[in-house]
Amino acid sequence: MFEHKTVMITGAASGFGKRLAERLSEQGANLVLSDYNFEALEATATGLPSERTRIIACNVMKEDQVKAQVALGVEAFGSIDMGVNNAGTGSPMKSLIDVSEDEMDFNFAVNAKGVFFGMKHQIPVMLENGGGQILNVASLAGLNAAPKLTPYCAAKHAVIGLTKTAAFEYARKNIRVNAICPSYVKTPLVTDNFDDELQAMLTKAVPMGRLGETDEVIEVMLGVLNPANTYMTGQSITVDGGVSAV
């Protein structure tokens, strides 16, 4: 399905980015992967075909580093057919009035500007090649309230705005732009930051009675990226065990 397609993924050393890279590789994609943790990214790459994989250290807060990842894909494989702007960060749980300016700035720099820089440099390449598609990793917190997570919630709302705007601007240029909005999923962002008691509390709010699994989100991501999925753009797709249905 993805044979001969070149896919750029940020934040590919762990979580959604790593697993998506593995699944796309199984289906023949060329991969251009980045992460700020280059050692962990190298570990990810060891399980992928070297002839179809390129890796680069990238801090998505730095525009020149995101631009370099795009250039690496063009140099190695001639194009960027799909961009997955996945790199993100969380925020410590605290009341809005206790959030510092630095915490807000950091969340917007990673979660919002990182997505913006990705699209800014992916889209010109796609325009030259007659089209492409972009999937931005947002969150259910980008659509709903997220008490005690003000910086994260605000930045993920920005991702939704960026997604819709880009989708509208480039809809007639054969570039589709969508966002995926998972709820709490058992990725390192959750398991490393929330203890068992807090995870149990979060589970109580899920109609399905459990947290999500990484592969459940990846299946939806693959469906959005499917080259045959040609009429979906500007959408924010929830994968949340029914939370948003309440």
C-alpha positions as CSV (number, residue, x, y, z in Angstrom):
1,M,0.0,0.0,0.0
2,F,2.8,2.4,0.9
3,E,5.5,1.0,-1.5
4,H,7.7,3.7,-3.0
5,K,6.0,6.4,-0.8
6,T,8.4,8.6,1.2
7,V,7.2,9.4,4.7
8,M,8.7,11.9,7.0
9,I,8.0,11.4,10.7
10,T,9.2,13.6,13.6
11,G,9.4,12.2,17.1
12,A,10.2,8.7,15.8
13,A,12.3,7.4,18.6
14,S,9.3,6.2,20.7
15,G,5.5,6.0,21.0
16,F,3.4,6.6,18.0
17,G,6.3,7.8,15.8
18,K,8.3,4.6,16.3
19,R,5.4,2.2,15.9
20,L,4.1,4.0,12.8
21,A,7.6,3.9,11.2
22,E,7.7,0.1,11.8
23,R,4.3,-0.5,10.3
24,L,5.0,1.7,7.3
25,S,8.3,0.0,6.7
26,E,6.6,-3.3,6.6
27,Q,4.5,-2.0,3.8
28,G,7.4,-0.8,1.7
29,A,7.6,2.9,2.6
30,N,10.8,5.0,2.4
31,L,11.3,6.6,5.8
32,V,12.8,9.9,6.9
33,L,12.9,9.8,10.7
34,S,13.9,12.3,13.3
35,D,14.0,12.8,17.0
36,Y,15.8,15.0,19.5
37,N,17.0,11.8,21.2
38,F,19.3,10.6,18.5
39,E,20.6,7.6,20.4
40,A,17.1,6.3,20.8
41,L,16.3,7.1,17.2
42,E,19.3,5.0,16.1
43,A,17.9,2.1,18.1
44,T,14.6,2.5,16.2
45,A,16.4,2.4,12.9
46,T,18.3,-0.8,13.7
47,G,15.1,-2.8,13.0
48,L,14.3,-1.1,9.7
49,P,15.7,-1.7,6.2
50,S,18.8,0.6,5.8
51,E,18.2,1.1,2.1
52,R,14.8,2.6,2.8
53,T,15.5,4.5,6.0
54,R,17.3,7.8,6.8
55,I,17.6,9.3,10.2
56,I,18.5,12.7,11.5
57,A,18.7,14.5,14.9
58,C,16.0,17.2,15.0
59,N,14.7,19.5,17.7
60,V,11.4,20.6,16.2
61,M,11.6,23.9,18.0
62,K,14.4,24.8,15.5
63,E,13.1,25.6,12.0
64,D,16.5,24.9,10.4
65,Q,16.5,21.4,11.8
66,V,13.0,20.6,10.5
67,K,14.0,22.0,7.1
68,A,17.1,19.8,7.1
69,Q,14.9,16.7,7.7
70,V,12.8,17.6,4.7
71,A,15.9,18.2,2.6
72,L,17.3,14.8,3.7
73,G,14.2,13.1,2.3
74,V,14.4,14.9,-1.0
75,E,18.1,14.2,-1.3
76,A,17.7,10.5,-0.5
77,F,14.4,9.6,-2.1
78,G,13.4,12.5,-4.4
79,S,10.3,13.7,-2.5
80,I,8.3,13.8,0.6
81,D,5.0,12.2,-0.2
82,M,3.6,12.1,3.4
83,G,4.5,14.2,6.4
84,V,3.7,13.0,9.9
85,N,4.3,15.8,12.4
86,N,4.3,13.7,15.5
87,A,6.9,15.1,17.9
88,G,5.3,16.5,21.1
89,T,5.7,17.1,24.8
90,G,3.4,17.0,27.8
91,S,3.1,19.4,30.7
92,P,3.0,19.0,34.5
93,M,-0.4,18.9,36.0
94,K,-1.2,22.2,37.8
95,S,-3.8,24.9,37.9
96,L,-3.9,27.5,35.1
97,I,-2.9,30.3,37.5
98,D,0.2,28.4,38.5
99,V,1.5,27.9,35.0
100,S,4.7,29.8,34.1
101,E,5.4,31.7,30.9
102,D,8.3,29.4,30.3
103,E,6.0,26.4,30.4
104,M,3.6,27.9,28.0
105,D,6.4,28.9,25.6
106,F,7.9,25.5,25.7
107,N,4.7,23.7,24.9
108,F,3.9,26.0,22.0
109,A,7.4,25.7,20.7
110,V,7.3,21.9,20.6
111,N,3.6,21.1,20.0
112,A,2.5,24.0,17.8
113,K,5.6,25.5,16.2
114,G,7.0,22.0,15.6
115,V,3.9,21.2,13.5
116,F,4.0,24.6,11.8
117,F,7.7,24.2,10.8
118,G,6.9,20.7,9.5
119,M,4.1,21.8,7.2
120,K,6.0,25.0,6.1
121,H,8.7,22.9,4.6
122,Q,6.8,19.8,3.6
123,I,4.2,21.6,1.5
124,P,6.5,23.3,-1.0
125,V,8.1,19.9,-1.8
126,M,4.6,18.4,-2.2
127,L,3.5,21.3,-4.5
128,E,6.5,20.6,-6.7
129,N,5.6,16.9,-6.9
130,G,1.9,17.4,-7.6
131,G,0.5,16.7,-4.1
132,G,0.9,14.8,-0.9
133,Q,-0.6,14.4,2.5
134,I,0.1,15.5,6.0
135,L,-1.0,14.0,9.3
136,N,-0.6,16.1,12.4
137,V,-0.7,14.4,15.8
138,A,-2.9,16.5,18.0
139,S,-4.9,15.2,21.0
140,L,-8.4,15.0,22.4
141,A,-7.1,17.9,24.5
142,G,-7.0,19.9,21.3
143,L,-10.7,19.6,21.0
144,N,-11.9,19.5,24.6
145,A,-10.9,21.0,27.9
146,A,-8.0,19.4,29.7
147,P,-8.1,20.5,33.4
148,K,-4.6,21.0,35.0
149,L,-2.9,20.7,31.5
150,T,-3.3,24.3,30.3
151,P,-0.1,24.6,28.2
152,Y,-0.6,21.2,26.5
153,C,-4.3,21.9,25.9
154,A,-3.7,25.3,24.4
155,A,-0.9,24.1,22.1
156,K,-2.9,21.1,20.9
157,H,-5.8,23.4,20.1
158,A,-3.3,25.4,18.0
159,V,-2.4,22.2,16.1
160,I,-6.1,21.8,15.1
161,G,-6.2,25.4,13.9
162,L,-3.0,24.9,11.9
163,T,-4.4,21.7,10.4
164,K,-7.7,23.2,9.3
165,T,-6.0,26.3,7.8
166,A,-3.5,24.3,5.8
167,A,-6.2,21.9,4.6
168,F,-8.3,24.8,3.3
169,E,-5.4,26.7,1.7
170,Y,-4.1,23.6,-0.2
171,A,-7.2,21.6,-0.9
172,R,-7.1,22.4,-4.6
173,K,-3.4,21.7,-4.8
174,N,-3.9,17.9,-4.1
175,I,-2.5,18.2,-0.6
176,R,-4.6,16.7,2.2
177,V,-4.0,17.7,5.8
178,N,-5.7,16.0,8.8
179,A,-5.1,15.6,12.5
180,I,-5.4,12.6,14.8
181,C,-6.7,13.3,18.3
182,P,-6.0,10.4,20.7
183,S,-7.1,10.4,24.3
184,Y,-4.9,8.7,26.9
185,V,-2.9,5.9,25.3
186,K,-0.3,3.7,26.9
187,T,2.7,5.5,25.3
188,P,5.7,6.8,27.2
189,L,4.1,10.2,27.4
190,V,1.5,8.6,29.7
191,T,3.3,5.7,31.3
192,D,6.4,7.7,32.2
193,N,4.5,10.7,33.6
194,F,1.4,9.2,35.3
195,D,1.6,6.7,38.1
196,D,-0.7,3.7,38.4
197,E,-3.1,5.6,40.6
198,L,-3.5,8.4,38.2
199,Q,-3.8,6.0,35.2
200,A,-6.6,4.2,37.1
201,M,-8.4,7.5,37.6
202,L,-8.1,8.4,34.0
203,T,-9.5,5.0,33.0
204,K,-12.7,5.7,35.0
205,A,-13.6,8.5,32.5
206,V,-13.4,6.2,29.5
207,P,-16.6,4.5,28.4
208,M,-14.7,1.4,27.2
209,G,-13.1,1.1,30.7
210,R,-9.5,1.1,29.7
211,L,-6.7,3.2,28.2
212,G,-5.9,2.9,24.6
213,E,-3.1,0.8,23.0
214,T,-0.6,2.3,20.7
215,D,-1.5,0.0,17.8
216,E,-5.1,1.0,18.1
217,V,-4.1,4.6,17.2
218,I,-1.6,3.4,14.6
219,E,-4.4,1.6,12.7
220,V,-6.3,4.8,12.4
221,M,-3.2,6.7,11.3
222,L,-2.6,4.2,8.6
223,G,-6.2,4.6,7.4
224,V,-5.9,8.3,7.2
225,L,-2.6,8.0,5.3
226,N,-3.9,5.3,3.0
227,P,-3.2,6.6,-0.6
228,A,-6.7,5.5,-1.5
229,N,-8.2,7.9,1.1
230,T,-8.4,10.8,-1.3
231,Y,-11.4,12.9,-0.1
232,M,-10.7,13.5,3.5
233,T,-9.0,16.7,4.5
234,G,-9.3,19.2,7.3
235,Q,-10.5,16.6,9.8
236,S,-9.7,16.0,13.4
237,I,-10.2,12.3,14.1
238,T,-10.7,11.2,17.7
239,V,-9.5,7.8,19.0
240,D,-10.6,7.9,22.6
241,G,-12.6,4.9,23.7
242,G,-15.8,6.9,23.6
243,V,-14.7,9.8,25.8
244,S,-15.9,12.4,23.3
245,A,-19.3,10.7,22.9
246,V,-20.3,11.6,26.5
